[in-house]
Amino acid sequence: MINGEHRTASAGATIADVLAALALDPRAVVVEHNREILRDRASYGVRGVQRGDVLEVVHFVGGG
């Protein structure tokens, strides 16, 4: 589940893989994985996602 929508990911996918599939720059988002905010973006490439996991992805928006 990503931002309230059911999604599928390949077996063995990491958070970085999910972000890439969504065409999201990991430097421009904050990810919450199963209610835990991931403060270390380096973990995106090693932290796997499993069936039933919940991701919330928040984009940074600039402007004035």
Backbone as numpy.savetxt, mean C-alpha at the origin, in Angstrom:
# Nx Ny Nz CAx CAy CAz Cx Cy Cz
-8.13 -5.86 0.41 -9.00 -4.69 0.41 -8.09 -3.46 0.41
-8.30 -2.57 -0.53 -7.52 -1.33 -0.62 -8.49 -0.17 -0.65
-8.39 0.68 0.36 -9.27 1.84 0.48 -10.74 1.46 0.30
-11.12 0.35 0.93 -12.52 -0.08 0.92 -12.96 -0.86 -0.30
-12.06 -1.10 -1.26 -12.40 -1.86 -2.46 -11.67 -3.20 -2.46
-12.39 -4.25 -2.81 -11.75 -5.56 -2.92 -10.83 -5.57 -4.13
-9.60 -6.00 -3.93 -8.60 -6.09 -5.01 -7.89 -7.43 -4.89
-7.26 -7.85 -5.96 -6.45 -9.06 -5.93 -4.99 -8.69 -6.17
-4.12 -9.51 -5.63 -2.68 -9.33 -5.83 -2.08 -10.70 -6.10
-0.96 -10.71 -6.77 -0.26 -11.96 -7.06 0.23 -12.59 -5.77
0.35 -13.90 -5.77 0.92 -14.60 -4.62 2.33 -14.08 -4.39
2.65 -13.78 -3.16 3.97 -13.29 -2.81 4.15 -11.80 -3.02
3.07 -11.10 -3.35 3.17 -9.65 -3.61 3.53 -8.90 -2.33
4.28 -7.83 -2.52 4.63 -6.94 -1.41 3.81 -5.66 -1.54
3.90 -4.83 -0.54 3.21 -3.54 -0.61 3.77 -2.72 -1.78
5.06 -2.79 -2.01 5.65 -2.08 -3.16 5.04 -2.58 -4.47
4.81 -3.88 -4.59 4.19 -4.44 -5.79 2.77 -3.91 -5.97
2.03 -3.83 -4.88 0.66 -3.32 -4.94 0.66 -1.86 -5.38
1.54 -1.06 -4.81 1.63 0.35 -5.19 2.00 0.50 -6.67
2.93 -0.32 -7.14 3.33 -0.27 -8.54 2.15 -0.64 -9.45
1.38 -1.65 -9.06 0.22 -2.06 -9.86 -0.83 -0.95 -9.93
-0.87 -0.12 -8.89 -1.81 1.00 -8.85 -1.21 2.28 -9.43
0.02 2.17 -9.95 0.75 3.32 -10.52 0.90 4.45 -9.50
1.22 4.08 -8.26 1.42 5.06 -7.19 2.89 5.15 -6.82
3.37 6.36 -6.66 4.74 6.61 -6.24 4.81 6.42 -4.73
5.61 5.49 -4.23 5.67 5.25 -2.78 6.16 6.46 -1.99
6.82 7.40 -2.66 7.28 8.61 -1.96 6.14 9.61 -1.75
5.01 9.39 -2.42 3.91 10.35 -2.36 2.68 9.81 -1.64
2.84 8.69 -0.93 1.70 8.10 -0.22 2.13 7.67 1.18
1.12 7.49 2.01 1.30 6.85 3.31 0.43 5.61 3.28
0.96 4.50 3.79 0.23 3.24 3.76 -0.05 2.77 5.18
-1.29 2.36 5.39 -1.68 1.70 6.63 -1.98 0.26 6.26
-1.30 -0.67 6.92 -1.46 -2.10 6.63 -2.04 -2.77 7.86
-3.28 -3.24 7.74 -3.97 -3.88 8.86 -3.94 -3.00 10.11
-4.30 -1.73 9.91 -4.42 -0.73 10.97 -3.09 -0.28 11.57
-1.98 -0.62 10.93 -0.65 -0.18 11.36 -0.08 0.77 10.31
0.21 2.00 10.71 0.81 2.95 9.78 2.27 2.56 9.56
2.65 2.42 8.30 4.02 2.03 7.96 4.85 3.29 7.79
5.68 3.58 8.75 6.48 4.79 8.75 7.76 4.65 7.93
8.22 3.41 7.75 9.47 3.15 7.03 9.15 2.68 5.61
9.30 3.57 4.65 8.97 3.21 3.26 9.87 2.08 2.72
11.03 1.91 3.32 11.92 0.82 2.89 11.27 -0.54 3.14
10.33 -0.60 4.09 9.66 -1.87 4.39 8.66 -2.27 3.32
8.27 -1.33 2.45 7.27 -1.64 1.42 7.72 -2.78 0.51
9.01 -2.86 0.25 9.53 -3.88 -0.65 9.68 -5.26 -0.04
9.57 -5.35 1.28 9.73 -6.65 1.93 8.48 -7.11 2.68
7.57 -6.18 2.90 6.36 -6.53 3.66 5.32 -7.10 2.71
5.01 -8.37 2.89 4.07 -9.04 2.01 2.63 -8.78 2.39
1.75 -8.99 1.43 0.32 -8.90 1.68 -0.29 -10.28 1.54
-1.28 -10.53 2.36 -1.94 -11.83 2.40 -3.44 -11.65 2.14
-4.10 -12.73 1.82 -5.55 -12.71 1.66 -6.18 -12.18 2.95
-7.10 -11.26 2.80 -7.79 -10.69 3.96 -7.14 -9.45 4.54
-5.94 -9.10 4.07 -5.28 -7.88 4.57 -6.06 -6.65 4.12
-5.93 -5.59 4.90 -6.59 -4.33 4.58 -5.52 -3.25 4.47
-5.51 -2.56 3.33 -4.59 -1.44 3.10 -5.40 -0.17 2.95
-4.92 0.88 3.56 -5.44 2.22 3.33 -4.26 3.01 2.78
-4.46 3.64 1.65 -3.40 4.40 0.99 -3.86 5.84 0.88
-3.07 6.74 1.44 -3.41 8.16 1.44 -2.37 8.89 0.59
-2.86 9.70 -0.35 -1.99 10.48 -1.25 -1.72 11.84 -0.66
-0.51 12.33 -0.88 -0.19 13.71 -0.54 -0.69 14.59 -1.68
-1.31 15.69 -1.34 -1.82 16.62 -2.34 -1.25 17.99 -2.06
-0.69 18.62 -3.08 -0.15 19.97 -2.92 -1.11 20.99 -3.50
-0.87 22.19 -3.18 -1.71 23.24 -3.73 -1.89 24.36 -2.72
-2.68 25.31 -3.10 -2.88 26.40 -2.16 -4.12 27.18 -2.44
